[in-house]
Amino acid sequence: MNRASIIGIDPGLNGGIGIIFPDGRINFSMMPITNHPTKMVDGLQLKLFLSRNFPVEIAFVEKLWGTPGWDSKSLFNYGTNYGVILGVLRALEVPIEVVAPKTWKKAVLGSPDASKDDSMSYCEQRWKRFFQLQSHDGMADAICIAVYGEMVDKGEI
């Protein structure tokens, strides 16, 4: 059994942060965003959110993937945001495990091609009262990524 919290991160601007505590409770947030100088992940707010949820054993971060049709500016911005997230985790000395979307989706949702709606349904079923109050598909993916991390931590996969 894990000794500390496990973090899951869906790294997009519409992504989220999910945390599973050792007692099974969860906490989650939309990815904090700033508009200064441009719309990007707010590293300071990410650090503050994560710091309030310590101790953390490990963070599972969804692997960076480009989407067909993205232009170079979009890919650069996505990569920059990914770097901010990894940098904050490193600064907080949180170990990082990068996981491909198809890997965590197959383990948690039963299909490598599961959708964001599938993530939402999974979270609503498992944490009904808490999750229905403030749901968002990026947060649902983040929680599912944290569930994957919990499964790895327990040796289930």
KOLGUZA-270827 format. One record per residue (C-alpha): residue number from 1; chain; y, x, z. Coordinates in nm, 4 decimals, decimal comma. Layout:
! KOLGUZA-270827
(nuvex NUM; A; (Y; X; Z))
...
! end
This chain:
! KOLGUZA-270827
(nuvex 1; A; (0,0000; 0,0000; 0,0000))
(nuvex 2; A; (0,3454; 0,1261; -0,0816))
(nuvex 3; A; (0,5602; 0,2655; 0,1997))
(nuvex 4; A; (0,8926; 0,1804; 0,0430))
(nuvex 5; A; (1,0476; -0,0483; -0,2140))
(nuvex 6; A; (0,9672; -0,0277; -0,5842))
(nuvex 7; A; (1,2410; -0,0747; -0,8426))
(nuvex 8; A; (1,2030; -0,2143; -1,1937))
(nuvex 9; A; (1,4858; -0,1770; -1,4434))
(nuvex 10; A; (1,5463; -0,3529; -1,7747))
(nuvex 11; A; (1,8122; -0,1089; -1,9016))
(nuvex 12; A; (2,0158; -0,3143; -2,1489))
(nuvex 13; A; (2,3666; -0,4492; -2,0907))
(nuvex 14; A; (2,1978; -0,7872; -2,0514))
(nuvex 15; A; (1,9238; -0,6281; -1,8431))
(nuvex 16; A; (1,8657; -0,6290; -1,4744))
(nuvex 17; A; (1,7415; -0,4562; -1,1633))
(nuvex 18; A; (1,4446; -0,5867; -0,9660))
(nuvex 19; A; (1,3218; -0,4639; -0,6300))
(nuvex 20; A; (0,9963; -0,5481; -0,4544))
(nuvex 21; A; (0,9883; -0,4667; -0,0844))
(nuvex 22; A; (0,6655; -0,3633; 0,0919))
(nuvex 23; A; (0,6408; -0,7080; 0,2567))
(nuvex 24; A; (0,6505; -0,8848; -0,0830))
(nuvex 25; A; (1,0128; -0,9988; -0,0698))
(nuvex 26; A; (1,2244; -0,9384; -0,3785))
(nuvex 27; A; (1,5863; -0,8705; -0,4576))
(nuvex 28; A; (1,7396; -0,8582; -0,8029))
(nuvex 29; A; (2,0675; -0,8367; -0,9869))
(nuvex 30; A; (2,2035; -0,8454; -1,3361))
(nuvex 31; A; (2,2853; -0,4994; -1,4644))
(nuvex 32; A; (2,6366; -0,4181; -1,3332))
(nuvex 33; A; (2,8805; -0,3792; -1,6216))
(nuvex 34; A; (3,2306; -0,2368; -1,6469))
(nuvex 35; A; (3,4773; -0,2751; -1,9322))
(nuvex 36; A; (3,6550; 0,0541; -1,8661))
(nuvex 37; A; (3,6853; 0,2402; -2,0955))
(nuvex 38; A; (3,4380; 0,0286; -2,2926))
(nuvex 39; A; (3,1671; -0,2204; -2,1989))
(nuvex 40; A; (2,8964; -0,0119; -2,0336))
(nuvex 41; A; (2,6695; 0,0100; -1,7279))
(nuvex 42; A; (2,8787; 0,0548; -1,4143))
(nuvex 43; A; (2,7139; 0,3563; -1,2525))
(nuvex 44; A; (2,9031; 0,3195; -0,9242))
(nuvex 45; A; (2,8012; -0,0450; -0,8762))
(nuvex 46; A; (2,4432; 0,0400; -0,9726))
(nuvex 47; A; (2,4420; 0,3160; -0,7099))
(nuvex 48; A; (2,5820; 0,0817; -0,4440))
(nuvex 49; A; (2,3239; -0,1906; -0,5195))
(nuvex 50; A; (2,0350; 0,0556; -0,5103))
(nuvex 51; A; (2,1640; 0,2262; -0,1947))
(nuvex 52; A; (2,1640; -0,1061; -0,0081))
(nuvex 53; A; (1,7936; -0,1438; -0,0859))
(nuvex 54; A; (1,6637; 0,1940; 0,0384))
(nuvex 55; A; (1,4186; 0,3446; 0,1048))
(nuvex 56; A; (1,2821; 0,3419; -0,2475))
(nuvex 57; A; (0,9513; 0,4964; -0,3440))
(nuvex 58; A; (0,9931; 0,5002; -0,7218))
(nuvex 59; A; (1,1809; 0,3346; -1,0072))
(nuvex 60; A; (1,0000; 0,2082; -1,3159))
(nuvex 61; A; (1,2421; 0,1987; -1,6083))
(nuvex 62; A; (1,1634; 0,0326; -1,9388))
(nuvex 63; A; (1,1405; 0,2890; -2,2157))
(nuvex 64; A; (1,4383; 0,3093; -2,4484))
(nuvex 65; A; (1,3692; 0,1324; -2,7771))
(nuvex 66; A; (1,6005; 0,0765; -3,0694))
(nuvex 67; A; (1,5868; -0,2555; -3,2475))
(nuvex 68; A; (1,5540; -0,2568; -3,6269))
(nuvex 69; A; (1,8918; -0,3239; -3,7808))
(nuvex 70; A; (2,0976; -0,1615; -3,5036))
(nuvex 71; A; (2,3728; 0,0603; -3,6335))
(nuvex 72; A; (2,4335; 0,4124; -3,5031))
(nuvex 73; A; (2,7157; 0,3000; -3,2700))
(nuvex 74; A; (2,4887; 0,0426; -3,1022))
(nuvex 75; A; (2,2112; 0,2996; -3,0599))
(nuvex 76; A; (2,4575; 0,5527; -2,9172))
(nuvex 77; A; (2,5955; 0,3000; -2,6680))
(nuvex 78; A; (2,2457; 0,1934; -2,5625))
(nuvex 79; A; (2,1472; 0,5574; -2,5148))
(nuvex 80; A; (2,4621; 0,6238; -2,3125))
(nuvex 81; A; (2,3867; 0,3308; -2,0811))
(nuvex 82; A; (2,0261; 0,4478; -2,0460))
(nuvex 83; A; (2,1569; 0,7898; -1,9473))
(nuvex 84; A; (2,3879; 0,6384; -1,6836))
(nuvex 85; A; (2,0918; 0,4528; -1,5292))
(nuvex 86; A; (1,8670; 0,7609; -1,5247))
(nuvex 87; A; (2,1537; 0,9730; -1,3911))
(nuvex 88; A; (2,2202; 0,7364; -1,1004))
(nuvex 89; A; (1,8498; 0,7304; -1,0110))
(nuvex 90; A; (1,8332; 1,1107; -1,0249))
(nuvex 91; A; (2,1489; 1,1451; -0,8115))
(nuvex 92; A; (1,9875; 0,9169; -0,5520))
(nuvex 93; A; (1,6713; 1,1329; -0,5723))
(nuvex 94; A; (1,4578; 0,8375; -0,6780))
(nuvex 95; A; (1,1486; 0,9379; -0,8764))
(nuvex 96; A; (1,1434; 0,7784; -1,2221))
(nuvex 97; A; (0,8504; 0,6505; -1,4258))
(nuvex 98; A; (0,9304; 0,5351; -1,7804))
(nuvex 99; A; (0,7113; 0,2504; -1,9054))
(nuvex 100; A; (0,6825; 0,1051; -2,2555))
(nuvex 101; A; (0,7562; -0,2685; -2,2827))
(nuvex 102; A; (0,4130; -0,3445; -2,4283))
(nuvex 103; A; (0,2448; -0,1640; -2,1370))
(nuvex 104; A; (0,4079; -0,3586; -1,8531))
(nuvex 105; A; (0,3948; -0,6872; -2,0458))
(nuvex 106; A; (0,0202; -0,6578; -2,1039))
(nuvex 107; A; (-0,0476; -0,5648; -1,7387))
(nuvex 108; A; (0,1759; -0,8283; -1,5792))
(nuvex 109; A; (0,2025; -1,1106; -1,8320))
(nuvex 110; A; (-0,1335; -1,0705; -2,0071))
(nuvex 111; A; (0,0014; -0,9966; -2,3554))
(nuvex 112; A; (0,1849; -0,6950; -2,5003))
(nuvex 113; A; (0,3902; -0,9410; -2,7061))
(nuvex 114; A; (0,5017; -1,1605; -2,4142))
(nuvex 115; A; (0,8568; -1,2932; -2,4399))
(nuvex 116; A; (1,1486; -1,3070; -2,1994))
(nuvex 117; A; (1,0597; -1,6738; -2,1473))
(nuvex 118; A; (0,7166; -1,5602; -2,0295))
(nuvex 119; A; (0,8835; -1,3264; -1,7775))
(nuvex 120; A; (1,1037; -1,6112; -1,6550))
(nuvex 121; A; (0,8034; -1,8414; -1,6137))
(nuvex 122; A; (0,6061; -1,5754; -1,4243))
(nuvex 123; A; (0,8923; -1,5126; -1,1803))
(nuvex 124; A; (0,9668; -1,8824; -1,1331))
(nuvex 125; A; (0,6005; -1,9465; -1,0480))
(nuvex 126; A; (0,5635; -1,6516; -0,8100))
(nuvex 127; A; (0,9021; -1,6777; -0,6328))
(nuvex 128; A; (0,9941; -2,0378; -0,7123))
(nuvex 129; A; (1,2627; -2,1205; -0,4560))
(nuvex 130; A; (1,4373; -1,7855; -0,4643))
(nuvex 131; A; (1,4249; -1,7245; -0,8367))
(nuvex 132; A; (1,5384; -2,0677; -0,9565))
(nuvex 133; A; (1,8667; -2,0273; -0,7699))
(nuvex 134; A; (1,9938; -1,7428; -0,9816))
(nuvex 135; A; (1,7698; -1,6625; -1,2757))
(nuvex 136; A; (1,8467; -1,4529; -1,5829))
(nuvex 137; A; (1,5947; -1,3136; -1,8312))
(nuvex 138; A; (1,7015; -0,9506; -1,7788))
(nuvex 139; A; (1,6407; -0,9895; -1,4064))
(nuvex 140; A; (1,3034; -1,1531; -1,4748))
(nuvex 141; A; (1,1986; -0,8586; -1,6932))
(nuvex 142; A; (1,3174; -0,6176; -1,4227))
(nuvex 143; A; (1,1106; -0,7942; -1,1568))
(nuvex 144; A; (0,8075; -0,7902; -1,3880))
(nuvex 145; A; (0,8583; -0,4165; -1,4412))
(nuvex 146; A; (0,8680; -0,3745; -1,0613))
(nuvex 147; A; (0,5455; -0,5808; -1,0354))
(nuvex 148; A; (0,3920; -0,3387; -1,2847))
(nuvex 149; A; (0,5070; -0,0538; -1,0600))
(nuvex 150; A; (0,3526; -0,2230; -0,7594))
(nuvex 151; A; (0,0238; -0,2563; -0,9496))
(nuvex 152; A; (0,0328; 0,1155; -1,0346))
(nuvex 153; A; (0,1188; 0,2006; -0,6721))
(nuvex 154; A; (-0,1770; 0,0002; -0,5438))
(nuvex 155; A; (-0,4118; 0,1603; -0,7977))
(nuvex 156; A; (-0,4795; -0,1701; -0,9726))
(nuvex 157; A; (-0,4094; -0,0189; -1,3146))
! end
